[in-house]
Amino acid sequence: MNPTLRAKLVFALSEYDRKQSEAAKRNPRRHHNPYAIGIYLTRLAEVEADIDRGADPATAICAGFEGPLLSSILRATGLVKTGTRKASFKGCPVYAPVTPEPES
């Protein structure tokens, strides 16, 4: 993955997490998961692996993230939204790689 794109992605994820945390501190009815940044970075690692296998960065990012977080990432990177996410397991969204994983 391009180091500049990776830096933009990490920055976008950390900024989104920081803003969510600050919003939760101001509004007691709002909740912020203190482990969210770790979850975001784990998903970023999956997206990075997909991009390294040859996937289009915008498509891989759109497959890995959704909602306001996806919008924040796309704004920070200057990419355009492609497609929608469909993969789920027991009702929870999961990452479905854009490119097939290599056989062992």
Buried (B, 14 or more C-beta within 10 A) or exposed (E): BEEEBBEBBBEBBEEBBEEBBEEBEEEEEEEBEEEBBEEBBEBBEBBBBBBEBEBBBBBBBBBBBEEEBBBBBBEBBEBEEBEEBEEEEEEEBEBBBBBEEEEE
